[in-house]
Structure formats: structure tokens, C-alpha cells
Amino acid sequence: MGKDLLIYGANGYTGELITRLATERGLKPILAGRNEPAISALAEKHGLEHRVFSLDEREKLDAALQEVEIILHCAGPFSLTSKPMVEACLRNRKHYTDITGEISVFEACAALDKRAREAGIMIMPGVGFDVVPSDCLALHLKNRLPTATYLTLAFYGMGRLSHGTQATMTMNVGRGGAIRKDSKITPVPAGWKTREIDFGEVTKTGVTIPWGDVATAFYSTGIPNIEVYTIAPASALKMMKLSRYFGGLFATGPFQKYLQSKIPAGGPSDTERAKGRTLFWGEVRDAEGNRAQSLQQAPEGYTLTAIAALNIAEKVLGGNFRTGFQTPAKAYGADLVLEIEGVMRQDV
Ligand SMILES: NC(=O)c1ccc[n+]([C@@H]2O[C@H](COP(=O)([O-])OP(=O)(O)OC[C@H]3O[C@@H](n4cnc5c(N)ncnc54)[C@H](OP(=O)(O)O)[C@@H]3O)[C@@H](O)[C@H]2O)c1
């Protein structure tokens, strides 16, 4: 087992981390990407096969997919890269997973549900930090209060962000926030609401963000109203609010080019990741005023991404998958995240 997995964007920060963990697990994925020197050097380092192609090289993409059962797409921003890969997976009847957190990508994948079922494949975007732990927490809360109509989620402690995460966030600056209201994804201003979040060991001020769960938790739980908060320093909150007025400017070509050029390569070091932790809080409410709250602790975000993504890939390779568009918790249940060492959940 192992060569049945293709990691695209393997030379990126997260792709490399996933590659390293995959080899530690004894997997032998095929590494792929568009950057020949970087991909071949990484493949040589780990003794793996590699393929080099860009996403518009349809023949090479199809040929690579024909060699495997599942793709783990690590080349983001996924709003720019997901579509050609998902279409190739549908064409070649191969399972698609990625590590996106972008609402537009989740929604585009959800719209492919029928085609995925017809092709006999699973399409599961968001197999990383966003959304595995929060998706599992959302379903756990829904199971505790099946009549829930409101879901609020919060997370804290992402630590240092990788190049790709910052690039994706920068690309989306000026697009405002989003919540789910009456089942519909609804735009709200950036930094729309703040509230105190009690994570158990610490209470922090959270701010609404357009996190992937605004899309996915609806498919996992059916809850029609969803808000997601993160903990941001006062300076970031100020920037969010400023982006309401200047976001349009930041989104223009020259500004984007400038901002993107300032993002440092790489991401948190092994030591930083080992020291990092993430905290989650979630609450559901129903129309009668009943409530349930749960907390979750987990490893650092990029470590969690690598473990969660490979856990899911291994399940699929073992024949454990559901066809169609899936979210992690919908396919594998609320306890999926508890398979990761260091994850703890507590009802409060
Ligand atoms: N959901 C989560 O929890 C989570 C966790 C980690 C990362 N992410 C997301 O994953 C993505 C990657 O993050 P990262 O920090 O690993 O990024 P990174 O270090 O910047 O690496 C990006 C990778 O994507 C490739 N790539 C970018 N655009 C491409 C395109 N148009 N066609 C083909 N390949 C392309 C790059 O190839 P080149 O070397 O050729 O440029 C590189 O291999 C980001 O979108 C980030 O937000 C999400």
C-alpha cells in the first residue's frame, strides 16, 4: 500500500510535511507538482517516485491519476487549483481529498455530489486542520442536541502560519466575512462580531471569520445557522475592520503582487510545531433555548493537518470511503478526530 496515493504540491510546506509523515508510516506515495527541481529533489530524498506536471497539462495529469487510487491535493490557494484536479478525478474515477479551508471550494465540491456518486468516487475537501477537528466537534454537538438550530464554533492557537496559508488569506483579503444563516451562506463585514470564548483553561476574545465550517458543518449536521470565531490579537482585529474600507484596494493586482511578495517561504519549525497546541470550543442551541457546549484540545495545526490527511487517505486505500461529496465527520463520524494522538474532547 502507498503507491496508490498521489500527493500533488508535495514540495510546498504542508505537502513536504505530509510526505515526511507518509514515509515514516511506511507509505510510498507518488510525489507530484509543477516544480521539477523541487519535486525531484524531494522524491530522491525519500526514495519515492515522482511526476512533474502543471494542472493544465491534462494528459500528464490523467496519466498520473491512472496510477493511483486517491489524490491528496496540497497545492493552494485551492480556489485557483481545485477545479482542474477535481475534474480530473471525476474523469479518471479517483478519490479526491485536499487541505483547503476555502468556503468557495467546499461549495463547488458540494455541487459535484451527484457526479461523484455516479463516478463511484469520494470528494472530500478539507482533510486538514480546517475542517477535521471542528467538523467532528460540530457533529458531536449535534449528536448531543439533535434539535439544534444554531451552531457556534471557535478555535485558538494556530501559531505561526505557513507561506501558503498566508498567501491564501492575503488573496481573500477584502472579500469580507461569511456566516450561514437560514441554511444560506451569507456575507457579513470582516470582523463582524466579537465575543468572549471560554476555552476552559483560558478565556479569549474571538472574532468571526469566514472559516471552512461555515460551509461544511451544514453538510455534516444540517444545522442552518453557523458562525465561526477565531482568536486574533487586537492589531489583527483592527486590520480586519480596516479591510472593510480598504479591502477592495488590497484585492487589486499590483497590491496583491506586492503583499504576496512579502510573505516568507516555509512555516513553523519542527520545534515550534511540537510545542504548539490548538483549543476548540463549540456550542449548539435550539429554538426552545436548550444548549450544549463542548471543548476540544488538539496538536498544533500543521501537525494535525498531516496526521488527519494521512489517516483519511489510509482509510480510503483500505476501502473505507463513501461516494459523493463528503465532509470528514459525515463520512467517518464525530470520533474521527479522536484517532489523533493528543486530541481530547470534553462536554461542559
Ligand atoms: N486547511 C488547513 O488546515 C490547511 C493546512 C495547511 C495548509 N493549508 C492550505 O494549503 C495550501 C498550501 O499551503 P502551504 O503553506 O503548504 O503552501 P506553500 O508552502 O506556499 O506551497 C504551495 C504549494 O502549492 C503549489 N502551487 C501553488 N499554486 C499552484 C498552481 N497554480 N499550480 C500548481 N501548483 C501550485 C506550489 O508549487 P510551486 O513550488 O511550483 O509554486 C507548492 O508546491 C494553502 O492554500 C494553505 O492555505 C490548509
The ligand as an SDF file (V2000), in Angstrom:
LIG
                    3D

 48 52  0  0  0  0  0  0  0  0999 V2000
   -6.9760   23.5310    5.8430 N   0  0  0  0  0  0  0  0  0  0  0  0
   -5.8870   23.5320    6.5640 C   0  0  0  0  0  0  0  0  0  0  0  0
   -5.9300   23.2690    7.7170 O   0  0  0  0  0  0  0  0  0  0  0  0
   -4.5930   23.8240    5.8820 C   0  0  0  0  0  0  0  0  0  0  0  0
   -3.3840   23.4810    6.4880 C   0  0  0  0  0  0  0  0  0  0  0  0
   -2.2150   23.7310    5.8030 C   0  0  0  0  0  0  0  0  0  0  0  0
   -2.2530   24.3460    4.5650 C   0  0  0  0  0  0  0  0  0  0  0  0
   -3.4550   24.6960    4.0380 N   0  0  0  0  0  0  0  0  0  0  0  0
   -3.5450   25.2960    2.7030 C   0  0  0  0  0  0  0  0  0  0  0  0
   -2.7560   24.5260    1.8360 O   0  0  0  0  0  0  0  0  0  0  0  0
   -2.1940   25.3470    0.8330 C   0  0  0  0  0  0  0  0  0  0  0  0
   -0.7030   25.1100    0.8040 C   0  0  0  0  0  0  0  0  0  0  0  0
   -0.1110   25.6690    1.9440 O   0  0  0  0  0  0  0  0  0  0  0  0
    1.4790   25.6170    2.1540 P   0  0  0  0  0  0  0  0  0  0  0  0
    1.8420   26.5040    3.2390 O   0  0  0  0  0  0  0  0  0  0  0  0
    1.9000   24.2100    2.1410 O   0  0  0  0  0  0  0  0  0  0  0  0
    1.9080   26.3260    0.8020 O   0  0  0  0  0  0  0  0  0  0  0  0
    3.3310   26.6210    0.1370 P   0  0  0  0  0  0  0  0  0  0  0  0
    4.4530   26.2480    1.0210 O   0  0  0  0  0  0  0  0  0  0  0  0
    3.2570   28.0080   -0.3840 O   0  0  0  0  0  0  0  0  0  0  0  0
    3.3020   25.5900   -1.0890 O   0  0  0  0  0  0  0  0  0  0  0  0
    2.3420   25.6930   -2.0790 C   0  0  0  0  0  0  0  0  0  0  0  0
    2.4300   24.5190   -2.9980 C   0  0  0  0  0  0  0  0  0  0  0  0
    1.3840   24.6290   -3.9730 O   0  0  0  0  0  0  0  0  0  0  0  0
    1.9620   24.6800   -5.2670 C   0  0  0  0  0  0  0  0  0  0  0  0
    1.1320   25.5270   -6.1100 N   0  0  0  0  0  0  0  0  0  0  0  0
    0.6500   26.7570   -5.8230 C   0  0  0  0  0  0  0  0  0  0  0  0
   -0.0850   27.2150   -6.8460 N   0  0  0  0  0  0  0  0  0  0  0  0
   -0.0690   26.2530   -7.7900 C   0  0  0  0  0  0  0  0  0  0  0  0
   -0.6420   26.1390   -9.0780 C   0  0  0  0  0  0  0  0  0  0  0  0
   -1.3830   27.1160   -9.6110 N   0  0  0  0  0  0  0  0  0  0  0  0
   -0.4250   25.0080   -9.7760 N   0  0  0  0  0  0  0  0  0  0  0  0
    0.3170   24.0060   -9.2710 C   0  0  0  0  0  0  0  0  0  0  0  0
    0.9110   24.0580   -8.0540 N   0  0  0  0  0  0  0  0  0  0  0  0
    0.7130   25.1790   -7.3220 C   0  0  0  0  0  0  0  0  0  0  0  0
    3.3520   25.2120   -5.0500 C   0  0  0  0  0  0  0  0  0  0  0  0
    4.1460   24.8380   -6.1560 O   0  0  0  0  0  0  0  0  0  0  0  0
    5.4060   25.7250   -6.6640 P   0  0  0  0  0  0  0  0  0  0  0  0
    6.5560   25.3780   -5.7820 O   0  0  0  0  0  0  0  0  0  0  0  0
    5.5810   25.2690   -8.0490 O   0  0  0  0  0  0  0  0  0  0  0  0
    4.9870   27.1660   -6.5490 O   0  0  0  0  0  0  0  0  0  0  0  0
    3.7280   24.4800   -3.7600 C   0  0  0  0  0  0  0  0  0  0  0  0
    4.0350   23.1320   -4.0500 O   0  0  0  0  0  0  0  0  0  0  0  0
   -2.6240   26.7740    1.1620 C   0  0  0  0  0  0  0  0  0  0  0  0
   -3.7620   27.0990    0.3850 O   0  0  0  0  0  0  0  0  0  0  0  0
   -2.9970   26.7100    2.6250 C   0  0  0  0  0  0  0  0  0  0  0  0
   -3.9560   27.6640    2.9780 O   0  0  0  0  0  0  0  0  0  0  0  0
   -4.5990   24.4430    4.6680 C   0  0  0  0  0  0  0  0  0  0  0  0
  1  2  1  0
  2  3  2  0
  2  4  1  0
  4  5  1  0
  4 48  2  0
  5  6  2  0
  6  7  1  0
  7  8  2  0
  8  9  1  0
  8 48  1  0
  9 10  1  0
  9 46  1  0
 10 11  1  0
 11 12  1  0
 11 44  1  0
 12 13  1  0
 13 14  1  0
 14 15  2  0
 14 16  1  0
 14 17  1  0
 17 18  1  0
 18 19  2  0
 18 20  1  0
 18 21  1  0
 21 22  1  0
 22 23  1  0
 23 24  1  0
 23 42  1  0
 24 25  1  0
 25 26  1  0
 25 36  1  0
 26 27  1  0
 26 35  1  0
 27 28  2  0
 28 29  1  0
 29 30  1  0
 29 35  2  0
 30 31  1  0
 30 32  2  0
 32 33  1  0
 33 34  2  0
 34 35  1  0
 36 37  1  0
 36 42  1  0
 37 38  1  0
 38 39  2  0
 38 40  1  0
 38 41  1  0
 42 43  1  0
 44 45  1  0
 44 46  1  0
 46 47  1  0
M  CHG  2   8   1  16  -1
M  END
$$$$
